Amino acid sequence: MTQTSNRFFDEIGRLMNDTAGVAQGLKREVDAVVRHQAEKILRDLDLVKREEFESVKEMARLAREDNETLKERIAALEARLGPAG
């Protein structure tokens, strides 16, 4: 009886180990599918990447600075020319 009992528990242990391995493999598969779908959805939304956004943001900042400098130069030139009209 002890021999049969040990064999039974060995088989149960092997079955549990196999089940755990299958569950881990299934989890990896589900993670991969979910990640792929999320990436596809983000691509379809046509979102910009962080680097591109930061680059355009910096370009806008520089353009505003240039605009302010040009406004100051125009005001100085107009002041030198005197009142218009």
Gaussian input, Z-matrix of N, CA and C with variables (Angstrom, degrees):
# hf/3-21g

backbone

0 1
 N
 C     1     B1
 C     2     B2     1     A1
 N     3     B3     2     A2     1     D1
 C     4     B4     3     A3     2     D2
 C     5     B5     4     A4     3     D3
 N     6     B6     5     A5     4     D4
 C     7     B7     6     A6     5     D5
 C     8     B8     7     A7     6     D6
 N     9     B9     8     A8     7     D7
 C    10    B10     9     A9     8     D8
 C    11    B11    10    A10     9     D9
 N    12    B12    11    A11    10    D10
 C    13    B13    12    A12    11    D11
 C    14    B14    13    A13    12    D12
 N    15    B15    14    A14    13    D13
 C    16    B16    15    A15    14    D14
 C    17    B17    16    A16    15    D15
 N    18    B18    17    A17    16    D16
 C    19    B19    18    A18    17    D17
 C    20    B20    19    A19    18    D18
 N    21    B21    20    A20    19    D19
 C    22    B22    21    A21    20    D20
 C    23    B23    22    A22    21    D21
 N    24    B24    23    A23    22    D22
 C    25    B25    24    A24    23    D23
 C    26    B26    25    A25    24    D24
 N    27    B27    26    A26    25    D25
 C    28    B28    27    A27    26    D26
 C    29    B29    28    A28    27    D27
 N    30    B30    29    A29    28    D28
 C    31    B31    30    A30    29    D29
 C    32    B32    31    A31    30    D30
 N    33    B33    32    A32    31    D31
 C    34    B34    33    A33    32    D32
 C    35    B35    34    A34    33    D33
 N    36    B36    35    A35    34    D34
 C    37    B37    36    A36    35    D35
 C    38    B38    37    A37    36    D36
 N    39    B39    38    A38    37    D37
 C    40    B40    39    A39    38    D38
 C    41    B41    40    A40    39    D39
 N    42    B42    41    A41    40    D40
 C    43    B43    42    A42    41    D41
 C    44    B44    43    A43    42    D42
 N    45    B45    44    A44    43    D43
 C    46    B46    45    A45    44    D44
 C    47    B47    46    A46    45    D45
 N    48    B48    47    A47    46    D46
 C    49    B49    48    A48    47    D47
 C    50    B50    49    A49    48    D48
 N    51    B51    50    A50    49    D49
 C    52    B52    51    A51    50    D50
 C    53    B53    52    A52    51    D51
 N    54    B54    53    A53    52    D52
 C    55    B55    54    A54    53    D53
 C    56    B56    55    A55    54    D54
 N    57    B57    56    A56    55    D55
 C    58    B58    57    A57    56    D56
 C    59    B59    58    A58    57    D57
 N    60    B60    59    A59    58    D58
 C    61    B61    60    A60    59    D59
 C    62    B62    61    A61    60    D60
 N    63    B63    62    A62    61    D61
 C    64    B64    63    A63    62    D62
 C    65    B65    64    A64    63    D63
 N    66    B66    65    A65    64    D64
 C    67    B67    66    A66    65    D65
 C    68    B68    67    A67    66    D66
 N    69    B69    68    A68    67    D67
 C    70    B70    69    A69    68    D68
 C    71    B71    70    A70    69    D69
 N    72    B72    71    A71    70    D70
 C    73    B73    72    A72    71    D71
 C    74    B74    73    A73    72    D72
 N    75    B75    74    A74    73    D73
 C    76    B76    75    A75    74    D74
 C    77    B77    76    A76    75    D75
 N    78    B78    77    A77    76    D76
 C    79    B79    78    A78    77    D77
 C    80    B80    79    A79    78    D78
 N    81    B81    80    A80    79    D79
 C    82    B82    81    A81    80    D80
 C    83    B83    82    A82    81    D81
 N    84    B84    83    A83    82    D82
 C    85    B85    84    A84    83    D83
 C    86    B86    85    A85    84    D84
 N    87    B87    86    A86    85    D85
 C    88    B88    87    A87    86    D86
 C    89    B89    88    A88    87    D87
 N    90    B90    89    A89    88    D88
 C    91    B91    90    A90    89    D89
 C    92    B92    91    A91    90    D90
 N    93    B93    92    A92    91    D91
 C    94    B94    93    A93    92    D92
 C    95    B95    94    A94    93    D93
 N    96    B96    95    A95    94    D94
 C    97    B97    96    A96    95    D95
 C    98    B98    97    A97    96    D96
 N    99    B99    98    A98    97    D97
 C   100   B100    99    A99    98    D98
 C   101   B101   100   A100    99    D99
 N   102   B102   101   A101   100   D100
 C   103   B103   102   A102   101   D101
 C   104   B104   103   A103   102   D102
 N   105   B105   104   A104   103   D103
 C   106   B106   105   A105   104   D104
 C   107   B107   106   A106   105   D105
 N   108   B108   107   A107   106   D106
 C   109   B109   108   A108   107   D107
 C   110   B110   109   A109   108   D108
 N   111   B111   110   A110   109   D109
 C   112   B112   111   A111   110   D110
 C   113   B113   112   A112   111   D111
 N   114   B114   113   A113   112   D112
 C   115   B115   114   A114   113   D113
 C   116   B116   115   A115   114   D114
 N   117   B117   116   A116   115   D115
 C   118   B118   117   A117   116   D116
 C   119   B119   118   A118   117   D117
 N   120   B120   119   A119   118   D118
 C   121   B121   120   A120   119   D119
 C   122   B122   121   A121   120   D120
 N   123   B123   122   A122   121   D121
 C   124   B124   123   A123   122   D122
 C   125   B125   124   A124   123   D123
 N   126   B126   125   A125   124   D124
 C   127   B127   126   A126   125   D125
 C   128   B128   127   A127   126   D126
 N   129   B129   128   A128   127   D127
 C   130   B130   129   A129   128   D128
 C   131   B131   130   A130   129   D129
 N   132   B132   131   A131   130   D130
 C   133   B133   132   A132   131   D131
 C   134   B134   133   A133   132   D132
 N   135   B135   134   A134   133   D133
 C   136   B136   135   A135   134   D134
 C   137   B137   136   A136   135   D135
 N   138   B138   137   A137   136   D136
 C   139   B139   138   A138   137   D137
 C   140   B140   139   A139   138   D138
 N   141   B141   140   A140   139   D139
 C   142   B142   141   A141   140   D140
 C   143   B143   142   A142   141   D141
 N   144   B144   143   A143   142   D142
 C   145   B145   144   A144   143   D143
 C   146   B146   145   A145   144   D144
 N   147   B147   146   A146   145   D145
 C   148   B148   147   A147   146   D146
 C   149   B149   148   A148   147   D147
 N   150   B150   149   A149   148   D148
 C   151   B151   150   A150   149   D149
 C   152   B152   151   A151   150   D150
 N   153   B153   152   A152   151   D151
 C   154   B154   153   A153   152   D152
 C   155   B155   154   A154   153   D153
 N   156   B156   155   A155   154   D154
 C   157   B157   156   A156   155   D155
 C   158   B158   157   A157   156   D156
 N   159   B159   158   A158   157   D157
 C   160   B160   159   A159   158   D158
 C   161   B161   160   A160   159   D159
 N   162   B162   161   A161   160   D160
 C   163   B163   162   A162   161   D161
 C   164   B164   163   A163   162   D162
 N   165   B165   164   A164   163   D163
 C   166   B166   165   A165   164   D164
 C   167   B167   166   A166   165   D165
 N   168   B168   167   A167   166   D166
 C   169   B169   168   A168   167   D167
 C   170   B170   169   A169   168   D168
 N   171   B171   170   A170   169   D169
 C   172   B172   171   A171   170   D170
 C   173   B173   172   A172   171   D171
 N   174   B174   173   A173   172   D172
 C   175   B175   174   A174   173   D173
 C   176   B176   175   A175   174   D174
 N   177   B177   176   A176   175   D175
 C   178   B178   177   A177   176   D176
 C   179   B179   178   A178   177   D177
 N   180   B180   179   A179   178   D178
 C   181   B181   180   A180   179   D179
 C   182   B182   181   A181   180   D180
 N   183   B183   182   A182   181   D181
 C   184   B184   183   A183   182   D182
 C   185   B185   184   A184   183   D183
 N   186   B186   185   A185   184   D184
 C   187   B187   186   A186   185   D185
 C   188   B188   187   A187   186   D186
 N   189   B189   188   A188   187   D187
 C   190   B190   189   A189   188   D188
 C   191   B191   190   A190   189   D189
 N   192   B192   191   A191   190   D190
 C   193   B193   192   A192   191   D191
 C   194   B194   193   A193   192   D192
 N   195   B195   194   A194   193   D193
 C   196   B196   195   A195   194   D194
 C   197   B197   196   A196   195   D195
 N   198   B198   197   A197   196   D196
 C   199   B199   198   A198   197   D197
 C   200   B200   199   A199   198   D198
 N   201   B201   200   A200   199   D199
 C   202   B202   201   A201   200   D200
 C   203   B203   202   A202   201   D201
 N   204   B204   203   A203   202   D202
 C   205   B205   204   A204   203   D203
 C   206   B206   205   A205   204   D204
 N   207   B207   206   A206   205   D205
 C   208   B208   207   A207   206   D206
 C   209   B209   208   A208   207   D207
 N   210   B210   209   A209   208   D208
 C   211   B211   210   A210   209   D209
 C   212   B212   211   A211   210   D210
 N   213   B213   212   A212   211   D211
 C   214   B214   213   A213   212   D212
 C   215   B215   214   A214   213   D213
 N   216   B216   215   A215   214   D214
 C   217   B217   216   A216   215   D215
 C   218   B218   217   A217   216   D216
 N   219   B219   218   A218   217   D217
 C   220   B220   219   A219   218   D218
 C   221   B221   220   A220   219   D219
 N   222   B222   221   A221   220   D220
 C   223   B223   222   A222   221   D221
 C   224   B224   223   A223   222   D222
 N   225   B225   224   A224   223   D223
 C   226   B226   225   A225   224   D224
 C   227   B227   226   A226   225   D225
 N   228   B228   227   A227   226   D226
 C   229   B229   228   A228   227   D227
 C   230   B230   229   A229   228   D228
 N   231   B231   230   A230   229   D229
 C   232   B232   231   A231   230   D230
 C   233   B233   232   A232   231   D231
 N   234   B234   233   A233   232   D232
 C   235   B235   234   A234   233   D233
 C   236   B236   235   A235   234   D234
 N   237   B237   236   A236   235   D235
 C   238   B238   237   A237   236   D236
 C   239   B239   238   A238   237   D237
 N   240   B240   239   A239   238   D238
 C   241   B241   240   A240   239   D239
 C   242   B242   241   A241   240   D240
 N   243   B243   242   A242   241   D241
 C   244   B244   243   A243   242   D242
 C   245   B245   244   A244   243   D243
 N   246   B246   245   A245   244   D244
 C   247   B247   246   A246   245   D245
 C   248   B248   247   A247   246   D246
 N   249   B249   248   A248   247   D247
 C   250   B250   249   A249   248   D248
 C   251   B251   250   A250   249   D249
 N   252   B252   251   A251   250   D250
 C   253   B253   252   A252   251   D251
 C   254   B254   253   A253   252   D252

   B1=1.4487
   B2=1.5226
   B3=1.3384
   B4=1.4503
   B5=1.5243
   B6=1.3494
   B7=1.4649
   B8=1.5290
   B9=1.3047
   B10=1.4568
   B11=1.5117
   B12=1.3186
   B13=1.4613
   B14=1.5201
   B15=1.3492
   B16=1.4663
   B17=1.5239
   B18=1.3088
   B19=1.4540
   B20=1.5390
   B21=1.3164
   B22=1.4529
   B23=1.5256
   B24=1.3325
   B25=1.4702
   B26=1.5236
   B27=1.3359
   B28=1.4671
   B29=1.5250
   B30=1.3259
   B31=1.4650
   B32=1.5281
   B33=1.3331
   B34=1.4788
   B35=1.5295
   B36=1.3302
   B37=1.4667
   B38=1.5152
   B39=1.3648
   B40=1.4665
   B41=1.5249
   B42=1.3185
   B43=1.4593
   B44=1.5230
   B45=1.3168
   B46=1.4685
   B47=1.5208
   B48=1.3324
   B49=1.4684
   B50=1.5258
   B51=1.3305
   B52=1.4652
   B53=1.5248
   B54=1.3192
   B55=1.4686
   B56=1.5232
   B57=1.3383
   B58=1.4704
   B59=1.5281
   B60=1.3191
   B61=1.4615
   B62=1.5107
   B63=1.3201
   B64=1.4624
   B65=1.5264
   B66=1.3432
   B67=1.4666
   B68=1.5272
   B69=1.3368
   B70=1.4682
   B71=1.5285
   B72=1.3286
   B73=1.4663
   B74=1.5173
   B75=1.3253
   B76=1.4577
   B77=1.5228
   B78=1.3337
   B79=1.4719
   B80=1.5274
   B81=1.3275
   B82=1.4674
   B83=1.5322
   B84=1.3323
   B85=1.4644
   B86=1.5198
   B87=1.3202
   B88=1.4670
   B89=1.5260
   B90=1.3275
   B91=1.4719
   B92=1.5217
   B93=1.3367
   B94=1.4620
   B95=1.5346
   B96=1.3268
   B97=1.4605
   B98=1.5238
   B99=1.3184
   B100=1.4695
   B101=1.5222
   B102=1.3244
   B103=1.4693
   B104=1.5282
   B105=1.3339
   B106=1.4629
   B107=1.5330
   B108=1.3125
   B109=1.4589
   B110=1.5332
   B111=1.3396
   B112=1.4673
   B113=1.5324
   B114=1.3407
   B115=1.4607
   B116=1.5247
   B117=1.3299
   B118=1.4650
   B119=1.5274
   B120=1.3079
   B121=1.4731
   B122=1.5251
   B123=1.3278
   B124=1.4673
   B125=1.5220
   B126=1.3448
   B127=1.4762
   B128=1.5214
   B129=1.3339
   B130=1.4650
   B131=1.5169
   B132=1.3332
   B133=1.4601
   B134=1.5236
   B135=1.3347
   B136=1.4593
   B137=1.5265
   B138=1.3187
   B139=1.4615
   B140=1.5241
   B141=1.3120
   B142=1.4630
   B143=1.5195
   B144=1.3220
   B145=1.4616
   B146=1.5171
   B147=1.2991
   B148=1.4649
   B149=1.5229
   B150=1.3471
   B151=1.4655
   B152=1.5253
   B153=1.3426
   B154=1.4651
   B155=1.5226
   B156=1.3224
   B157=1.4577
   B158=1.5227
   B159=1.3329
   B160=1.4648
   B161=1.5234
   B162=1.3243
   B163=1.4609
   B164=1.5304
   B165=1.3269
   B166=1.4656
   B167=1.5287
   B168=1.3216
   B169=1.4657
   B170=1.5351
   B171=1.3200
   B172=1.4690
   B173=1.5306
   B174=1.3331
   B175=1.4663
   B176=1.5296
   B177=1.3165
   B178=1.4675
   B179=1.5279
   B180=1.3367
   B181=1.4706
   B182=1.5305
   B183=1.3257
   B184=1.4652
   B185=1.5342
   B186=1.3328
   B187=1.4593
   B188=1.5275
   B189=1.3482
   B190=1.4736
   B191=1.5300
   B192=1.3274
   B193=1.4691
   B194=1.5238
   B195=1.3401
   B196=1.4690
   B197=1.5300
   B198=1.3233
   B199=1.4596
   B200=1.5326
   B201=1.3133
   B202=1.4694
   B203=1.5268
   B204=1.3333
   B205=1.4675
   B206=1.5219
   B207=1.3280
   B208=1.4653
   B209=1.5299
   B210=1.3153
   B211=1.4716
   B212=1.5227
   B213=1.3214
   B214=1.4715
   B215=1.5269
   B216=1.3262
   B217=1.4630
   B218=1.5310
   B219=1.3384
   B220=1.4756
   B221=1.5293
   B222=1.3141
   B223=1.4699
   B224=1.5226
   B225=1.3423
   B226=1.4571
   B227=1.5297
   B228=1.3285
   B229=1.4615
   B230=1.5303
   B231=1.3393
   B232=1.4686
   B233=1.5248
   B234=1.3152
   B235=1.4553
   B236=1.5351
   B237=1.3319
   B238=1.4600
   B239=1.5186
   B240=1.3267
   B241=1.4633
   B242=1.5189
   B243=1.2914
   B244=1.4471
   B245=1.5210
   B246=1.3018
   B247=1.4804
   B248=1.5233
   B249=1.2980
   B250=1.4757
   B251=1.5061
   B252=1.3262
   B253=1.4403
   B254=1.4299
   A1=110.82
   A2=117.40
   A3=121.27
   A4=110.84
   A5=115.55
   A6=120.50
   A7=110.42
   A8=117.98
   A9=122.60
   A10=110.46
   A11=116.92
   A12=121.67
   A13=110.67
   A14=116.66
   A15=120.20
   A16=111.23
   A17=117.34
   A18=121.33
   A19=109.86
   A20=116.56
   A21=121.54
   A22=110.22
   A23=115.98
   A24=119.23
   A25=111.57
   A26=117.58
   A27=120.16
   A28=110.86
   A29=115.60
   A30=120.31
   A31=110.96
   A32=116.80
   A33=120.60
   A34=109.64
   A35=117.97
   A36=121.91
   A37=111.83
   A38=116.03
   A39=120.01
   A40=110.98
   A41=115.66
   A42=120.18
   A43=110.87
   A44=118.29
   A45=121.58
   A46=110.69
   A47=117.34
   A48=120.43
   A49=110.83
   A50=116.52
   A51=119.77
   A52=111.08
   A53=115.91
   A54=120.30
   A55=110.43
   A56=116.34
   A57=119.56
   A58=110.34
   A59=117.36
   A60=120.86
   A61=111.67
   A62=116.90
   A63=121.05
   A64=110.22
   A65=116.58
   A66=120.40
   A67=110.51
   A68=117.69
   A69=120.27
   A70=110.73
   A71=116.32
   A72=120.05
   A73=111.19
   A74=115.85
   A75=120.40
   A76=111.01
   A77=116.66
   A78=120.66
   A79=110.22
   A80=117.47
   A81=120.74
   A82=110.57
   A83=116.51
   A84=120.53
   A85=111.47
   A86=116.81
   A87=121.11
   A88=109.61
   A89=117.10
   A90=120.48
   A91=110.74
   A92=116.69
   A93=120.72
   A94=110.49
   A95=117.38
   A96=120.64
   A97=110.39
   A98=116.95
   A99=120.73
   A100=109.96
   A101=117.50
   A102=121.27
   A103=110.22
   A104=116.34
   A105=120.36
   A106=110.50
   A107=117.88
   A108=121.58
   A109=111.00
   A110=116.48
   A111=120.06
   A112=110.20
   A113=116.75
   A114=119.76
   A115=110.76
   A116=117.30
   A117=121.13
   A118=110.36
   A119=116.70
   A120=120.25
   A121=110.17
   A122=116.98
   A123=120.05
   A124=111.35
   A125=116.91
   A126=119.35
   A127=110.35
   A128=116.72
   A129=120.63
   A130=112.17
   A131=117.80
   A132=121.05
   A133=111.83
   A134=117.05
   A135=122.77
   A136=111.26
   A137=116.34
   A138=121.66
   A139=109.90
   A140=116.46
   A141=119.75
   A142=109.47
   A143=114.81
   A144=119.47
   A145=109.32
   A146=116.90
   A147=123.57
   A148=110.19
   A149=117.55
   A150=120.96
   A151=111.02
   A152=116.19
   A153=119.63
   A154=110.55
   A155=116.89
   A156=121.23
   A157=110.29
   A158=116.96
   A159=120.75
   A160=110.80
   A161=117.44
   A162=121.47
   A163=110.80
   A164=117.40
   A165=121.25
   A166=110.27
   A167=116.48
   A168=120.44
   A169=110.22
   A170=117.23
   A171=121.42
   A172=110.64
   A173=116.60
   A174=119.78
   A175=110.67
   A176=117.57
   A177=121.52
   A178=110.42
   A179=116.68
   A180=120.29
   A181=109.96
   A182=116.76
   A183=120.53
   A184=111.02
   A185=117.41
   A186=120.59
   A187=110.59
   A188=117.27
   A189=119.81
   A190=110.50
   A191=117.24
   A192=120.14
   A193=110.34
   A194=116.72
   A195=120.47
   A196=110.64
   A197=116.49
   A198=121.23
   A199=110.85
   A200=117.49
   A201=120.99
   A202=110.54
   A203=116.88
   A204=120.44
   A205=110.53
   A206=116.69
   A207=120.41
   A208=111.16
   A209=118.00
   A210=120.89
   A211=110.11
   A212=116.03
   A213=120.19
   A214=110.21
   A215=117.70
   A216=120.96
   A217=111.15
   A218=116.22
   A219=120.18
   A220=109.98
   A221=116.19
   A222=119.63
   A223=109.89
   A224=118.51
   A225=121.53
   A226=110.75
   A227=117.24
   A228=120.45
   A229=111.74
   A230=115.43
   A231=119.11
   A232=110.75
   A233=117.49
   A234=120.72
   A235=110.00
   A236=116.97
   A237=120.13
   A238=111.83
   A239=117.62
   A240=121.62
   A241=111.78
   A242=116.38
   A243=119.18
   A244=111.18
   A245=116.93
   A246=120.82
   A247=110.56
   A248=114.60
   A249=120.62
   A250=109.67
   A251=117.49
   A252=121.02
   A253=114.31
   D1=-38.89
   D2=-179.37
   D3=-63.42
   D4=-39.90
   D5=179.82
   D6=-62.35
   D7=-44.86
   D8=179.85
   D9=-66.00
   D10=-39.95
   D11=179.72
   D12=-63.98
   D13=-43.91
   D14=178.91
   D15=-63.35
   D16=-42.32
   D17=179.75
   D18=-63.48
   D19=-40.27
   D20=178.68
   D21=-61.24
   D22=-47.67
   D23=-179.76
   D24=-67.51
   D25=-33.76
   D26=175.39
   D27=-62.40
   D28=-43.63
   D29=178.96
   D30=-65.01
   D31=-41.48
   D32=177.15
   D33=-61.73
   D34=-43.09
   D35=178.93
   D36=-61.76
   D37=-44.04
   D38=177.63
   D39=-63.42
   D40=-42.47
   D41=179.12
   D42=-61.77
   D43=-41.47
   D44=178.93
   D45=-66.01
   D46=-40.96
   D47=177.75
   D48=-63.44
   D49=-44.00
   D50=178.31
   D51=-62.85
   D52=-40.88
   D53=179.61
   D54=-63.50
   D55=-41.44
   D56=178.59
   D57=-63.40
   D58=-40.96
   D59=178.54
   D60=-63.53
   D61=-43.18
   D62=178.39
   D63=-63.53
   D64=-41.50
   D65=179.98
   D66=-62.82
   D67=-40.78
   D68=178.88
   D69=-65.77
   D70=-41.33
   D71=177.86
   D72=-63.76
   D73=-41.73
   D74=178.29
   D75=-63.47
   D76=-40.70
   D77=178.53
   D78=-61.74
   D79=-43.55
   D80=178.77
   D81=-61.97
   D82=-42.01
   D83=178.55
   D84=-62.76
   D85=-46.09
   D86=-179.75
   D87=-63.27
   D88=-43.45
   D89=177.99
   D90=-58.63
   D91=-44.03
   D92=-178.59
   D93=-64.48
   D94=-42.61
   D95=-179.66
   D96=-65.84
   D97=-43.79
   D98=179.80
   D99=-63.44
   D100=-43.97
   D101=179.52
   D102=-61.73
   D103=-43.97
   D104=179.75
   D105=-62.19
   D106=-44.32
   D107=-179.91
   D108=-64.55
   D109=-41.13
   D110=179.38
   D111=-63.38
   D112=-42.94
   D113=178.40
   D114=-63.25
   D115=-40.10
   D116=179.21
   D117=-63.77
   D118=-43.35
   D119=179.50
   D120=-62.57
   D121=-43.70
   D122=179.73
   D123=-64.36
   D124=-39.05
   D125=177.02
   D126=-64.13
   D127=-41.70
   D128=-179.12
   D129=-66.38
   D130=-27.30
   D131=178.78
   D132=-74.60
   D133=-11.59
   D134=178.40
   D135=58.42
   D136=46.32
   D137=177.59
   D138=-81.82
   D139=152.02
   D140=177.01
   D141=-88.14
   D142=152.04
   D143=177.73
   D144=-78.28
   D145=157.11
   D146=-178.71
   D147=-56.48
   D148=-43.35
   D149=-177.90
   D150=-62.76
   D151=-41.78
   D152=179.25
   D153=-65.48
   D154=-41.59
   D155=179.21
   D156=-61.53
   D157=-46.83
   D158=-179.22
   D159=-63.39
   D160=-37.26
   D161=179.07
   D162=-64.11
   D163=-46.88
   D164=179.44
   D165=-66.47
   D166=-37.28
   D167=178.32
   D168=-61.81
   D169=-41.43
   D170=178.26
   D171=-66.58
   D172=-40.33
   D173=177.72
   D174=-61.86
   D175=-40.69
   D176=179.21
   D177=-65.14
   D178=-40.19
   D179=178.67
   D180=-61.92
   D181=-45.47
   D182=179.70
   D183=-64.22
   D184=-39.17
   D185=178.91
   D186=-64.35
   D187=-39.59
   D188=177.43
   D189=-63.99
   D190=-40.85
   D191=178.37
   D192=-62.96
   D193=-44.42
   D194=178.15
   D195=-61.78
   D196=-40.56
   D197=179.09
   D198=-61.56
   D199=-43.97
   D200=178.89
   D201=-63.79
   D202=-41.53
   D203=178.53
   D204=-62.02
   D205=-43.94
   D206=179.68
   D207=-65.55
   D208=-38.52
   D209=177.10
   D210=-60.08
   D211=-43.04
   D212=-179.56
   D213=-64.94
   D214=-41.57
   D215=179.48
   D216=-65.08
   D217=-41.72
   D218=178.59
   D219=-63.48
   D220=-43.04
   D221=179.46
   D222=-62.51
   D223=-40.82
   D224=179.37
   D225=-65.47
   D226=-41.93
   D227=179.02
   D228=-65.60
   D229=-41.27
   D230=177.82
   D231=-64.13
   D232=-36.31
   D233=179.52
   D234=-66.79
   D235=-37.59
   D236=179.20
   D237=-70.07
   D238=-31.70
   D239=-179.07
   D240=-76.38
   D241=-21.78
   D242=-179.08
   D243=93.76
   D244=179.83
   D245=-177.70
   D246=-65.23
   D247=138.60
   D248=179.60
   D249=-81.79
   D250=143.88
   D251=172.10
   D252=104.54

